[in-house]
Amino acid sequence: MAPSLSTIFSSNTWNVKNFVVNEGHGVKGLADMGIETLPKQYIQPLEERIYTSNVKLAEELSIPVIDMSNWNDPNVANSICNAAEKWGFFQIVNHGIPIQVFENVKDATHRFFALPAEEKIKYSKEYSSTNNVRFGTSFTPQAEQALEWKDYLSLFYVSDEEAADFWPPACRDEALQFMKKANLVIKRLMEALMKGLNVKEVDEAKESLLMGSKRINLNYYPKCPNPELTVGVGRHSDVSTLTILLQDNIGGLYVRKLDNDSTWLPVPPINGALVINVGDALQILSNGRYKSIEHRVIANGSNNRVSVPIFVNPKPNDVIGPLQEVLENGEKPVYKQVLYSDYVKHFFRKAHDGKDTVDFAKI
């Protein structure tokens, strides 16, 4: 049971981290108590806050928006490859996934996080009946000096049967529906990106390497009392091949501009759009041609925000390195061959640290 506000602020014995992390209340539990001051555990160092003097917000610039109405138009494929090289991020519209699928999974995200803490904690690392379902908060609480203002449910897809047995009923069907509807979009994006790397055909082996496993996250960012002091998600790039993100209409995602370390671009919500970004695995496979870009999420002082990313990954036991087709013209490899599970473990054992993870794979 949550303590009263007077108890919190008059006592040094109440453990915020225990309440949020170990008892499963998450930051939503703090927000629901009506706290008016951000707990010190969430106060980020100055250099990590987005509204500081060392960060320029480029509101007048935005990542490319690509109309996918005609998948067979070569200009569409060229736009995808160009965006992956120059921006690392882009949005797609007219992709064929019904809006209702998006609305359903956003509603399901709100429904899951509205459950009592004693229900949600059943899916935490300590209590979940499978490693493929994980409810948590922040990113890596045990390794972070300052926590992130976010709760999440992470669902690793194995099969429909496994999902039926282990995924939370509050959101299972809607999450599965979104993943299934996104499959064709993912394949078409990957085919376009591979053609840009001189890969003539995405055969079964290539498909397995590029998109052999998938994970969907339901992210919940509660309203925050002092949003300028914290972050929803800290600076990082994804470890995926591609990430397919559905954001709601609140906004808060920012992307670092490729050619300027101090400029951050907002990714404005577009109704019916999906945000696509290159992950570290694709940067490595493309030998650096396609760029995985740092991004972060700000906290919001007025609204609860949800987002639903699908992470498309190699399988854990795959070895990733620059594709042979990329090196055929004599290009020197920038990255070594790395077991993908080793790369992912390296990423998750530390706090978010920008693009430092990819150095793990550099020659």
SELO-931804 format. One record per residue (C-alpha): residue number from 1; x, y, z; residue in one letter. Coordinates in steps of 0.1 Angstrom, whole numbers, padded with zeros to 4 digits. Last residue first. Example, Ala and Ser with C-alpha at 12.3 -4.5 7.8 and 13.67 -1.06 7.14 Angstrom:
2
<rec 2; <0137; -0011; 0071>; S>;
<rec 1; <0123; -0045; 0078>; A>;
END
This chain:
363
<rec 363; <0376; -0036; -0349>; I>;
<rec 362; <0344; -0021; -0336>; K>;
<rec 361; <0318; -0044; -0320>; A>;
<rec 360; <0319; -0031; -0284>; F>;
<rec 359; <0321; 0004; -0299>; D>;
<rec 358; <0284; 0000; -0307>; V>;
<rec 357; <0276; 0002; -0270>; T>;
<rec 356; <0290; 0037; -0266>; D>;
<rec 355; <0263; 0054; -0287>; K>;
<rec 354; <0245; 0072; -0259>; G>;
<rec 353; <0252; 0059; -0224>; D>;
<rec 352; <0220; 0043; -0211>; H>;
<rec 351; <0229; 0025; -0179>; A>;
<rec 350; <0248; -0008; -0179>; K>;
<rec 349; <0242; -0045; -0181>; R>;
<rec 348; <0216; -0043; -0208>; F>;
<rec 347; <0239; -0032; -0237>; F>;
<rec 346; <0267; -0057; -0229>; H>;
<rec 345; <0241; -0085; -0227>; K>;
<rec 344; <0227; -0075; -0261>; V>;
<rec 343; <0262; -0076; -0277>; Y>;
<rec 342; <0269; -0110; -0262>; D>;
<rec 341; <0235; -0123; -0275>; S>;
<rec 340; <0244; -0111; -0310>; Y>;
<rec 339; <0277; -0131; -0312>; L>;
<rec 338; <0301; -0106; -0327>; V>;
<rec 337; <0320; -0106; -0360>; Q>;
<rec 336; <0342; -0075; -0361>; K>;
<rec 335; <0332; -0040; -0373>; Y>;
<rec 334; <0347; -0015; -0396>; V>;
<rec 333; <0352; -0040; -0424>; P>;
<rec 332; <0374; -0026; -0453>; K>;
<rec 331; <0355; -0019; -0485>; E>;
<rec 330; <0369; -0039; -0514>; G>;
<rec 329; <0339; -0038; -0536>; N>;
<rec 328; <0326; -0071; -0522>; E>;
<rec 327; <0325; -0058; -0486>; L>;
<rec 326; <0288; -0048; -0486>; V>;
<rec 325; <0279; -0081; -0502>; E>;
<rec 324; <0297; -0100; -0475>; Q>;
<rec 323; <0276; -0084; -0448>; L>;
<rec 322; <0295; -0066; -0420>; P>;
<rec 321; <0292; -0085; -0388>; G>;
<rec 320; <0266; -0104; -0368>; I>;
<rec 319; <0268; -0139; -0353>; V>;
<rec 318; <0234; -0153; -0346>; D>;
<rec 317; <0228; -0172; -0313>; N>;
<rec 316; <0205; -0145; -0299>; P>;
<rec 315; <0184; -0144; -0331>; K>;
<rec 314; <0188; -0112; -0352>; P>;
<rec 313; <0164; -0084; -0341>; N>;
<rec 312; <0132; -0065; -0350>; V>;
<rec 311; <0122; -0044; -0320>; F>;
<rec 310; <0085; -0034; -0321>; I>;
<rec 309; <0079; -0002; -0302>; P>;
<rec 308; <0047; 0008; -0285>; V>;
<rec 307; <0044; 0043; -0270>; S>;
<rec 306; <0023; 0057; -0242>; V>;
<rec 305; <0021; 0092; -0226>; R>;
<rec 304; <0004; 0104; -0195>; N>;
<rec 303; <-0002; 0142; -0198>; N>;
<rec 302; <0007; 0176; -0184>; S>;
<rec 301; <0042; 0176; -0170>; G>;
<rec 300; <0058; 0154; -0197>; N>;
<rec 299; <0091; 0136; -0194>; A>;
<rec 298; <0115; 0138; -0224>; I>;
<rec 297; <0123; 0108; -0245>; V>;
<rec 296; <0157; 0101; -0260>; R>;
<rec 295; <0174; 0093; -0292>; H>;
<rec 294; <0209; 0084; -0304>; E>;
<rec 293; <0211; 0073; -0340>; I>;
<rec 292; <0217; 0039; -0356>; S>;
<rec 291; <0232; 0048; -0390>; K>;
<rec 290; <0231; 0029; -0423>; Y>;
<rec 289; <0264; 0027; -0441>; R>;
<rec 288; <0283; 0017; -0410>; G>;
<rec 287; <0294; -0017; -0421>; N>;
<rec 286; <0258; -0024; -0433>; S>;
<rec 285; <0256; -0054; -0409>; L>;
<rec 284; <0271; -0033; -0380>; I>;
<rec 283; <0246; -0004; -0386>; Q>;
<rec 282; <0219; -0030; -0390>; L>;
<rec 281; <0227; -0045; -0356>; A>;
<rec 280; <0230; -0010; -0340>; D>;
<rec 279; <0194; -0002; -0348>; G>;
<rec 278; <0180; 0019; -0377>; V>;
<rec 277; <0148; 0037; -0369>; N>;
<rec 276; <0112; 0037; -0381>; I>;
<rec 275; <0084; 0059; -0367>; V>;
<rec 274; <0050; 0048; -0377>; L>;
<rec 273; <0023; 0071; -0389>; A>;
<rec 272; <-0015; 0069; -0385>; G>;
<rec 271; <-0018; 0104; -0370>; N>;
<rec 270; <0015; 0122; -0371>; I>;
<rec 269; <0033; 0127; -0338>; P>;
<rec 268; <0062; 0151; -0341>; P>;
<rec 267; <0097; 0137; -0338>; V>;
<rec 266; <0116; 0165; -0321>; P>;
<rec 265; <0151; 0171; -0334>; L>;
<rec 264; <0181; 0174; -0311>; W>;
<rec 263; <0212; 0194; -0320>; T>;
<rec 262; <0243; 0193; -0298>; S>;
<rec 261; <0262; 0165; -0315>; D>;
<rec 260; <0256; 0179; -0350>; N>;
<rec 259; <0260; 0158; -0382>; D>;
<rec 258; <0236; 0131; -0374>; L>;
<rec 257; <0210; 0152; -0356>; K>;
<rec 256; <0201; 0136; -0323>; R>;
<rec 255; <0166; 0124; -0321>; V>;
<rec 254; <0139; 0135; -0297>; Y>;
<rec 253; <0107; 0117; -0287>; L>;
<rec 252; <0083; 0137; -0265>; G>;
<rec 251; <0050; 0136; -0284>; G>;
<rec 250; <0015; 0135; -0270>; I>;
<rec 249; <-0004; 0121; -0300>; N>;
<rec 248; <0005; 0085; -0293>; D>;
<rec 247; <0037; 0068; -0306>; Q>;
<rec 246; <0039; 0036; -0326>; L>;
<rec 245; <0075; 0026; -0332>; L>;
<rec 244; <0091; 0001; -0356>; I>;
<rec 243; <0127; -0005; -0346>; T>;
<rec 242; <0151; -0021; -0371>; L>;
<rec 241; <0181; -0043; -0367>; T>;
<rec 240; <0178; -0040; -0330>; S>;
<rec 239; <0204; -0028; -0304>; V>;
<rec 238; <0187; 0006; -0301>; D>;
<rec 237; <0206; 0038; -0298>; S>;
<rec 236; <0207; 0056; -0264>; H>;
<rec 235; <0203; 0089; -0246>; R>;
<rec 234; <0180; 0085; -0216>; G>;
<rec 233; <0143; 0076; -0216>; V>;
<rec 232; <0115; 0095; -0198>; G>;
<rec 231; <0141; 0120; -0186>; V>;
<rec 230; <0144; 0141; -0154>; T>;
<rec 229; <0147; 0176; -0141>; L>;
<rec 228; <0126; 0194; -0167>; E>;
<rec 227; <0097; 0171; -0161>; P>;
<rec 226; <0092; 0183; -0125>; N>;
<rec 225; <0058; 0168; -0114>; P>;
<rec 224; <0057; 0141; -0141>; C>;
<rec 223; <0026; 0127; -0159>; K>;
<rec 222; <0032; 0090; -0164>; P>;
<rec 221; <0053; 0076; -0192>; Y>;
<rec 220; <0041; 0041; -0201>; Y>;
<rec 219; <0058; 0019; -0226>; N>;
<rec 218; <0044; -0014; -0241>; L>;
<rec 217; <0073; -0032; -0256>; N>;
<rec 216; <0073; -0057; -0285>; I>;
<rec 215; <0101; -0081; -0292>; R>;
<rec 214; <0110; -0098; -0324>; K>;
<rec 213; <0134; -0125; -0334>; S>;
<rec 212; <0149; -0138; -0367>; G>;
<rec 211; <0145; -0104; -0384>; M>;
<rec 210; <0178; -0097; -0401>; L>;
<rec 209; <0196; -0130; -0396>; L>;
<rec 208; <0165; -0151; -0402>; S>;
<rec 207; <0157; -0131; -0433>; E>;
<rec 206; <0192; -0135; -0446>; K>;
<rec 205; <0190; -0173; -0442>; A>;
<rec 204; <0156; -0175; -0458>; E>;
<rec 203; <0166; -0154; -0488>; D>;
<rec 202; <0166; -0116; -0490>; V>;
<rec 201; <0176; -0113; -0526>; E>;
<rec 200; <0200; -0090; -0545>; K>;
<rec 199; <0220; -0077; -0515>; V>;
<rec 198; <0238; -0047; -0530>; N>;
<rec 197; <0235; -0027; -0498>; L>;
<rec 196; <0206; -0005; -0511>; G>;
<rec 195; <0189; -0037; -0521>; K>;
<rec 194; <0191; -0047; -0484>; M>;
<rec 193; <0173; -0015; -0473>; L>;
<rec 192; <0145; -0020; -0497>; A>;
<rec 191; <0140; -0056; -0487>; E>;
<rec 190; <0141; -0047; -0450>; M>;
<rec 189; <0114; -0021; -0454>; L>;
<rec 188; <0092; -0046; -0473>; R>;
<rec 187; <0097; -0072; -0447>; K>;
<rec 186; <0089; -0049; -0418>; I>;
<rec 185; <0058; -0036; -0435>; V>;
<rec 184; <0046; -0072; -0441>; L>;
<rec 183; <0052; -0081; -0404>; N>;
<rec 182; <0035; -0050; -0389>; A>;
<rec 181; <0000; -0065; -0390>; K>;
<rec 180; <0013; -0095; -0371>; K>;
<rec 179; <0030; -0074; -0344>; M>;
<rec 178; <0000; -0051; -0340>; F>;
<rec 177; <-0023; -0081; -0337>; Q>;
<rec 176; <-0001; -0097; -0311>; L>;
<rec 175; <0000; -0066; -0290>; A>;
<rec 174; <-0038; -0063; -0292>; E>;
<rec 173; <-0044; -0100; -0283>; D>;
<rec 172; <-0020; -0099; -0253>; R>;
<rec 171; <-0030; -0066; -0237>; C>;
<rec 170; <-0051; -0073; -0206>; A>;
<rec 169; <-0046; -0110; -0209>; P>;
<rec 168; <-0009; -0106; -0198>; P>;
<rec 167; <0014; -0127; -0221>; W>;
<rec 166; <0022; -0162; -0207>; F>;
<rec 165; <0000; -0190; -0221>; D>;
<rec 164; <-0015; -0173; -0252>; A>;
<rec 163; <0020; -0158; -0260>; A>;
<rec 162; <0035; -0193; -0258>; E>;
<rec 161; <0009; -0206; -0282>; E>;
<rec 160; <0012; -0177; -0306>; D>;
<rec 159; <0049; -0184; -0308>; S>;
<rec 158; <0083; -0171; -0295>; V>;
<rec 157; <0077; -0133; -0293>; Y>;
<rec 156; <0096; -0114; -0265>; F>;
<rec 155; <0071; -0092; -0246>; L>;
<rec 154; <0085; -0062; -0226>; S>;
<rec 153; <0061; -0043; -0203>; L>;
<rec 152; <0073; -0008; -0194>; Y>;
<rec 151; <0074; 0019; -0168>; D>;
<rec 150; <0091; 0052; -0174>; K>;
<rec 149; <0106; 0082; -0156>; W>;
<rec 148; <0142; 0072; -0158>; E>;
<rec 147; <0163; 0065; -0127>; L>;
<rec 146; <0194; 0085; -0117>; A>;
<rec 145; <0227; 0067; -0108>; Q>;
<rec 144; <0217; 0037; -0129>; E>;
<rec 143; <0232; 0002; -0127>; A>;
<rec 142; <0206; -0015; -0104>; Q>;
<rec 141; <0177; 0004; -0121>; P>;
<rec 140; <0186; -0009; -0156>; T>;
<rec 139; <0161; 0008; -0178>; F>;
<rec 138; <0134; 0027; -0158>; S>;
<rec 137; <0106; 0004; -0146>; T>;
<rec 136; <0098; -0032; -0152>; G>;
<rec 135; <0074; -0058; -0164>; F>;
<rec 134; <0091; -0087; -0183>; R>;
<rec 133; <0077; -0115; -0204>; V>;
<rec 132; <0101; -0137; -0224>; N>;
<rec 131; <0120; -0148; -0193>; N>;
<rec 130; <0090; -0169; -0183>; T>;
<rec 129; <0069; -0175; -0152>; S>;
<rec 128; <0074; -0139; -0142>; S>;
<rec 127; <0080; -0134; -0104>; Y>;
<rec 126; <0115; -0120; -0100>; E>;
<rec 125; <0119; -0104; -0134>; K>;
<rec 124; <0084; -0087; -0131>; S>;
<rec 123; <0052; -0102; -0147>; Y>;
<rec 122; <0035; -0110; -0114>; K>;
<rec 121; <0044; -0075; -0104>; I>;
<rec 120; <0017; -0062; -0127>; K>;
<rec 119; <-0011; -0078; -0107>; E>;
<rec 118; <0001; -0068; -0072>; E>;
<rec 117; <0007; -0033; -0086>; A>;
<rec 116; <-0030; -0029; -0095>; P>;
<rec 115; <-0039; -0028; -0132>; L>;
<rec 114; <-0040; 0006; -0149>; A>;
<rec 113; <-0007; -0002; -0166>; F>;
<rec 112; <-0023; -0030; -0185>; F>;
<rec 111; <-0054; -0010; -0196>; R>;
<rec 110; <-0033; 0020; -0208>; H>;
<rec 109; <-0013; -0003; -0230>; T>;
<rec 108; <-0044; -0021; -0242>; A>;
<rec 107; <-0059; 0013; -0253>; D>;
<rec 106; <-0026; 0020; -0273>; K>;
<rec 105; <-0028; -0015; -0288>; V>;
<rec 104; <-0064; -0010; -0299>; N>;
<rec 103; <-0059; 0025; -0313>; E>;
<rec 102; <-0030; 0013; -0334>; F>;
<rec 101; <-0049; -0017; -0348>; V>;
<rec 100; <-0079; 0007; -0355>; Q>;
<rec 99; <-0056; 0028; -0377>; I>;
<rec 98; <-0054; 0000; -0402>; P>;
<rec 97; <-0019; -0011; -0412>; I>;
<rec 96; <-0014; -0004; -0450>; G>;
<rec 95; <0017; 0017; -0450>; H>;
<rec 94; <0000; 0050; -0459>; N>;
<rec 93; <0025; 0069; -0437>; V>;
<rec 92; <0061; 0062; -0428>; I>;
<rec 91; <0083; 0082; -0404>; Q>;
<rec 90; <0121; 0084; -0406>; F>;
<rec 89; <0152; 0078; -0384>; F>;
<rec 88; <0188; 0069; -0391>; G>;
<rec 87; <0191; 0105; -0406>; W>;
<rec 86; <0215; 0105; -0436>; K>;
<rec 85; <0220; 0067; -0443>; E>;
<rec 84; <0187; 0053; -0432>; A>;
<rec 83; <0168; 0083; -0447>; A>;
<rec 82; <0187; 0077; -0480>; N>;
<rec 81; <0178; 0040; -0480>; C>;
<rec 80; <0141; 0047; -0473>; I>;
<rec 79; <0139; 0075; -0499>; S>;
<rec 78; <0156; 0052; -0525>; N>;
<rec 77; <0131; 0025; -0518>; A>;
<rec 76; <0102; 0050; -0522>; V>;
<rec 75; <0117; 0064; -0554>; N>;
<rec 74; <0119; 0029; -0569>; P>;
<rec 73; <0080; 0028; -0568>; D>;
<rec 72; <0069; -0007; -0560>; N>;
<rec 71; <0057; 0001; -0525>; W>;
<rec 70; <0032; 0027; -0538>; N>;
<rec 69; <0013; 0042; -0510>; S>;
<rec 68; <0044; 0042; -0487>; M>;
<rec 67; <0046; 0079; -0482>; D>;
<rec 66; <0079; 0087; -0465>; I>;
<rec 65; <0082; 0114; -0438>; V>;
<rec 64; <0118; 0125; -0433>; P>;
<rec 63; <0131; 0136; -0398>; I>;
<rec 62; <0122; 0171; -0387>; S>;
<rec 61; <0138; 0206; -0387>; L>;
<rec 60; <0122; 0238; -0375>; E>;
<rec 59; <0120; 0227; -0338>; E>;
<rec 58; <0158; 0222; -0338>; A>;
<rec 57; <0163; 0220; -0300>; L>;
<rec 56; <0199; 0231; -0291>; K>;
<rec 55; <0213; 0214; -0261>; V>;
<rec 54; <0241; 0228; -0239>; N>;
<rec 53; <0219; 0254; -0223>; S>;
<rec 52; <0196; 0227; -0208>; T>;
<rec 51; <0162; 0215; -0218>; Y>;
<rec 50; <0172; 0180; -0227>; I>;
<rec 49; <0185; 0169; -0193>; R>;
<rec 48; <0215; 0146; -0194>; E>;
<rec 47; <0242; 0172; -0190>; E>;
<rec 46; <0225; 0186; -0159>; L>;
<rec 45; <0227; 0153; -0141>; P>;
<rec 44; <0192; 0136; -0138>; Q>;
<rec 43; <0169; 0139; -0108>; I>;
<rec 42; <0150; 0107; -0106>; Y>;
<rec 41; <0163; 0094; -0073>; Q>;
<rec 40; <0158; 0128; -0058>; K>;
<rec 39; <0120; 0123; -0059>; P>;
<rec 38; <0103; 0148; -0082>; L>;
<rec 37; <0080; 0172; -0062>; T>;
<rec 36; <0043; 0175; -0064>; E>;
<rec 35; <0034; 0139; -0056>; I>;
<rec 34; <-0002; 0130; -0066>; G>;
<rec 33; <-0001; 0094; -0053>; M>;
<rec 32; <-0009; 0083; -0088>; D>;
<rec 31; <0024; 0097; -0101>; A>;
<rec 30; <0044; 0077; -0076>; L>;
<rec 29; <0025; 0045; -0085>; G>;
<rec 28; <0029; 0053; -0122>; K>;
<rec 27; <0066; 0055; -0115>; V>;
<rec 26; <0065; 0017; -0109>; G>;
<rec 25; <0043; 0002; -0082>; H>;
<rec 24; <0061; -0032; -0086>; G>;
<rec 23; <0071; -0037; -0049>; E>;
<rec 22; <0108; -0041; -0059>; N>;
<rec 21; <0111; -0012; -0084>; V>;
<rec 20; <0089; 0017; -0074>; V>;
<rec 19; <0084; 0011; -0037>; F>;
<rec 18; <0119; -0002; -0032>; N>;
<rec 17; <0134; 0027; -0051>; K>;
<rec 16; <0114; 0052; -0031>; V>;
<rec 15; <0125; 0038; 0003>; N>;
<rec 14; <0106; 0053; 0031>; W>;
<rec 13; <0130; 0057; 0061>; T>;
<rec 12; <0139; 0093; 0058>; N>;
<rec 11; <0104; 0104; 0069>; S>;
<rec 10; <0086; 0137; 0068>; S>;
<rec 9; <0082; 0140; 0031>; F>;
<rec 8; <0070; 0104; 0025>; I>;
<rec 7; <0048; 0103; 0055>; T>;
<rec 6; <0030; 0135; 0046>; S>;
<rec 5; <0025; 0122; 0011>; L>;
<rec 4; <0007; 0091; 0025>; S>;
<rec 3; <0022; 0057; 0021>; P>;
<rec 2; <0013; 0035; -0009>; A>;
<rec 1; <0000; 0000; 0000>; M>;
END
